[in-house]
Amino acid sequence: MAARGELVAALKEGRLAHELGEGSADCPYPAGHPLRAPWLRGFAAARSQGEEGSEGGEGAAGGDK
């Protein structure tokens, strides 16, 4: 089992990967690895935050054009 610090780091790495434009298939951990799930959770969290933020931002930007 991975240490708590490793789990937190994998979560942050997943978030960063999404912010850098990588895909979920770019996860550096193979299936079954204990750090794969937190990496994917971080990636998914960043993706859902991006979708929520872009919905409000597009409406505001559309009115400025």
N, C-alpha and C positions, 0 to 999 in steps of 0.2 A: 504494500500500500504506500502511496505517495505521502510525503509530509505536507502539512498544511501550507507551508510557504511555497512548495512546488505547485500545489493546486491553485493558489492565488496567482502565481506567476503565469501559469497556463491560461487562466481565465483572462488575464490582462493581455497576453500574447494573442489570444483569439480576437479580442476587441481591436487591438492594433492592426491585426491582419485585415479585418474588414475595413478599417479606416484607410488602409493603404491600397484598397481595391482588390485584395486577393479573394479567392473563392473558398467555400467551405471544403472543397476537395484538396486544397493546399495545406490542410492540417498536417503538421509534421509527425504526428503520432499515429502509429498503425492501429487497426481495429483491435480491441482488447486491452490496449495500453491504458493504465489508470489515469493518464493525463489527457487522453483524447476527449472524454466527456466534458471536463471543464473548459478545454480550449473551444469546443463547439458551442458550449453555453455562452462563453464570452463573445464569440462570433455572432451568434443569434441575437444576443442582447444588443450589440452594437447595430446590427441590421434593423432590428425593430425600433430602436431609438432613431435611426436615420429615416425610417419610413414615417414615423410620427412627426419628426421635425420638418421633413420635406413637404408634408401635406399642408401645414400651416404656412410655410415659406412660399410655396408656389402660389397660393391665393393672394398673398400680399404682393408678390412680384408681378403677378398678372395685372393688378390694378395700376401699377406704376408705368406700364408700357404705353 
